[in-house]
Amino acid sequence: MRLRERLHEVRPSWQPAHALLAIPLAFIALITVADVLSPETIHLGPLLVVAPALTASFAGPVETGFIAVLAVVAQVIIAFLHGGIGTLNHQVQIVALLLVSAIVVTFRYVREHYRIQLTHVRSVSEVAQRVILRPLPRRIGPLRIASMYIAAAAEARIGGDLYAAARTMGGTRLLIGDVRGKGLASVSDAALLLCAFREASHHHATLPRLVTHLESSVCRNLAELTETGEDATECFVTALIIDIPDAEPVAHVIDCGHPPPLLLRGDRVVALTPDQTAPPLGLGEFAAGDHQPGTFGFEPGDILLLYTDGVIECRDHTGAFYPLAERLPLWAGEDAATLVERLHDDLLDHVGGRLDDDAAAIAIERLTAEPTGRPH
């Protein structure tokens, strides 16, 4: 049994590109037969270079080299049947085919090397992003949570939009934010803010003190980056911090320059905009003391939607923004997971399948209240 498993590991896996090798092989056979059957004054052998060039477009360097060798062998056979290899014309054709084939194989090897390198970089980036941006739990206390994250670029990126949830003794705290800035500053700020939120949520009893702690952490991180030579002058974080107690049907909200959350109650949509809005995190010189949270009703059956500006600022082919508040009533009665799924698909349909900016959203559905106690 072990021997069979080892043989299976050694055996190369079949790939769709292997079936396509029949095309350059057919080219070699047809060109060879046509040249052999043609008069000696007609030379079709130079067309054999099409075979390795075509193979390089879908196969690796090994397969391309194999086809190149077959093409050279076919050229030798043609030369042998048309007056011998010793003729100058055939010698030039063989040498020319060898040179061109060597260039094609070398190009394919370099391209494969960079492809493997890019795959490794993407893999490491995805792992790092999952470590920084942990998946949210589907159920936390009396809440059901669903989230989505759509990256604007095809490759994995660290930074941009962020979200997190923390379970406390008396309720649940959630954070959603958007890092403004580029390079190391944005990556560092996102990682630091998420770590600071997860840790400070358990030590700061009030929401204003939690926001003050997050503001201090971001400003301290930006100062350290500036000392190391990084440009952090335009780096800040818009954030929304929400505290949802278990025993009360309310939600406490502090908005730090972020789009306000939307409350879906039945088929009605209400924007929860606090009376006082704090500046984005990282702009400590504009902050004026503690910011009191806004308190809003959040009853069983309600769904609270948090989102980043990548959702509401994406445009369709006519330049129109995505009408989030108008679309939500269409999905009234759906649970949090289904609502996020519908939002994801509808958002991609609106932009034609590709976003210009990262987009994140969290749907929070309040279920029946649970007694306070040990956190989940």
N, C-alpha and C positions, 0 to 999 in steps of 0.2 A: 504493500500500500504506500509506504514512504517512497519507494523507487518510482512508482507511478506519479506521485505528487511532484517529485523532483523533475521528472521528464516533462511534466506539464509546465513547470516554471521555466525550464530551459527553452521549450518550444516557443518560437516567436508568435506573438498574438497577431491574429488576422486583422488587417485594417482595410477600409474601403479603397485606399490608394493602391493596394496591391492589385485589385481587379483592373484598375486603370492602366496598369503596365501593359495590358494587351494592346493598347492603342499605339505606343511607340514601337512595340514588337511588330505590329502589323505594318507600320510605316517602313520599318527596316526590310521586311520581307517583300513588300510591294515594290519599293525602290530598287532593291537588288534584282528582282526578277525582271522589272521593266528595263533596267540598264543592261542586263545580260542579253535580253532579247532585242535590244535596240542596235542600230548600226554603230560601228566603232567611232564614227564622227560625233555621235550624240553622247554626252556625259551627264548622267543623272546622279552619279555618286555624291557630289557635293550636297545634294538634298538630304543626305543621311544625318546631317547636323541637326535637322529638325527633331529627331528622336530624343537625344539627350536634353535639348533645350525644352522640349515639351515635358519630359519627365521631371525636370527641375521645378516645374510649376506646381506639382502636386505630391511629389515623393521626396525622400530624404537623399543625402549625399551618397549613401551606399547603393541605393537603387539607381540613382542617376549615373554613378560610375559604372554599374553593371551594364546599363543600356549603352553608355558611351563605348565600352569595350566591344559590345556586339556590333555597334555601328562601324568601328574601325575594322573589325574582322570582316564585316560585309564589304567594306571598301577594298580590303585586300583580296577577297574572293573576286570581286568585279575586276580588279586590276589583273589578277592571274588569268581570268577568262578572256580579257581584252588585250592581248599582246604581251602580258607578263608584267611583273612588278618592276622590272628594270627600266621601263620607260619613264622619261622625266615627268611627263604629264601625270601619270598615276602616282609617282613618288610625291609630287607636290600636293596632290589631292589627299594622300594619306597623312602627310605631315600637317597640312592645314586642318584636317579633321581632328588630328590628335591635339593640336594647340587649342582649337575652339572648344573641344570636349573638356580639356583640362581646365580652361577658364570657367566653363559652366559648372563643373563639379566643385571647383574651389569656391565659386560664388555661392553655390548651394550649401556647402559646408559652413561658410561664414554665417550665412543666414540662419542655418539650423542652430549654430552656436548661440547666436543672439536670441533666438526663440526660446531655447532652453533657459538662458539667463533670465529673460523676461518672465518666464513661467515661475522660476524660483522667487523672483522679486515679488510677483503677484501673490504667491503662496504665503510668503512671510508677511506681506502687507495685510492680507486677509486675516491671518492669525492675530497680528497685532491689533487690527481693528476690532476683532471679536473680544480680545482681552479688554480693550478700552471701552467699547460699547457693548456691554453685556446684554443678552436677550432679556426682555422683561418677563416676569412670571405671568402666566395666564390667569391665575387667581391669587389675590393677596388680600387677606381680611375679607370684608364684605364687598370687595370690588372684583369685577372681571375686567381684565386688561388685554387689549390687542394693539399691536404696533406695526408700523411699516417704515422702511427706509429705502429710498430710491436714490442711487448715486447717479450723478449727471454723466460721469465718465464710465466707459466700459470697464476699465481696469479698477481694481480696488484702491481706495484712497483712505487715508487716515485724516481725521479732522472734519470740518464742515459742521453738519448738524449733529446734535447729541441729545440723549435722553437717559433717564435713570429713575429708579423707584427704590424707596427705602421703607421698610416696615418698622414702626415705632410701637411703644407699649400701648398708646392710645389711638393709633390711626395709621395712616399711610401718607407719605410725602413723595411727591413726584417733581421731577425737573425736566424741562425741555429747553433747548437753547440752540443758538447758531453762532459759531465763532466767526468773527469778521477779522480777516488778516490772511497772511500768506506765509508759507514756509514753516520753519521750526516753531515760530511764535504761535501759530494757530494750532499745531499739533500738541505742543506743550500745554497750551491753555485748555484745550478740550480734555486732555488726560488729567490735568491737575484739578479742573473744576469737577469732574465726575468723581474723582477720588475724595476730594474735599466734601462734596455733598453726601456721599455714602457714609463717611465717617462722622461728619458734623451733625447729620440728621438725628443721631442717637444721643448727642450731648447737649444740644441746644433746645430748650423746652419751647421757646417761642419762635415763630416764623421770622420776625424782624431780626432777631439775633443770628439766626441761620443765614439770612441774606447778608448781614454785616460781615459774618465770617467768610462767606464766599467772595465778597468784594475784596476783603483784605488778602485772601489767598491769590486771587487773580492779579491784583496790583503788585503783590510781592513777586509773583512769578514774572510779570512783565519787567519789573525793575531788574531782576536777575538776568533776564535775556538781554536787556539793554546794556548791562555791564559787560556781557560777553561779546558784544558787537552786533547782536541781532537787531534788525529794525522792527521794533514793536510799537511804533508811534501810532499806527492805524489799526492796532489789534485790540478788540474788545469783544464782549459776548452779550448778545441779547438773550435774556432768559426769562422763563416763567416758572415760579416755584409755587406749588399748591400743597396745602395740608388738608387732608380729608379725615376727620375724626370718625371713629366707628359708631359712637353713641349718638351723634347728632347728624341730622340730614342736611349738612351744610358743607361748603368748601371754602377754605380761606386762600386767597390768591394775592400774590405780590408779583407785579408785572415790571420787569426791568427792560423796558424798551422792546418788548416782544409782542407779536400779534396776539390779541386777546383770545381766550378760549371760547368755544361755542358750546352752549348747552342745548341738547336736543331733548325736548320734553313732548312726547307725542309727535305731532307734526309741526311743532313750533320750534324755531331756532332763536336763541337769545345770546348775544355777545356779552360775556361777563367782563366788563371793563371797570376796574377799580377807580374810585374817586381820585386816588393819588397814584401816579406812575413814577417808578424809580428809574434813574438813568441806567444804561447798560453796565454790566459788570466790567471793571477795568477802567472806568472813568471816575475814579474815587474823588477827584477834585471837584466834581459836579454834584456829588452826593451830599445831602444835607440831613445828617442824623438818621435815626431809625425811620423806616417807612411802615406805616400801619397797613395791614392787609385788608383787602376788600372781602366781605363775607357774603356768600350767595347760597341760595337754597339748592340742595342736591339730594333729591329724594329717590327712594327705590324705584327703579324703572327708567330713571334719567340716564342719559349718556353725555359725558363731557368729552369734547374733542379738543386736544392740544395739537398744534401743528406749527411748522416753520414757514417762513415767507416763501420758501421754494414751492409750496403748494398753491398759494393764492397769487403768486406773481408769475407763474408760468403762462405762456401765451399760445394760442392756436395759430393757424396759418394766416388768420386775418389780423392778428395782433391783440385779440381780446383776452383779458385775464380769466383765469379759471374761477367761475362763480361758486365758491364753496358753500356759502350760506344758502344759496338757491338750490343746490343739489342735495343737501342733507335731508330736507323733508321727503324727498323721493324714496329714502331708505328708512323711513319711520317704521318702527316695529321690529327692525332687525337687531340682533345682538351685536356686541362690540366687534367680535371677530368678523362677522359677515359685513358689517358696515365698513371696516377697514379694507376688506377685500374688494368691495364695490368701489370704494374711493380710489384704491390703487389702479384698478382697471379703467375707471372713468377718467382718471388723471392722465394716464398714458394715451387713451383715445383722444383726449383734448389736445395734446401736444403732438400727436402723430407718432408716438412711440419713443421719443427721446427728449429728456429734460435738459435745460440749459443750466440748472442749478440743483444741488441736492435738495431732496424733499423728505421730511419725516413727519409722522403723525402718530398720536396715541389716542385711542378710544377707551374711556373709563366708564364702565357701567356699574351703578350701585345696585347690589342685590339686597337681601334681607340683612338687617343690622346684626352684628355679632357682639357678644359681651366682650369687654376689654379684658386683656389678660396677656399671657405669654405670646410674643410675636411669632408669626409663622416662619 
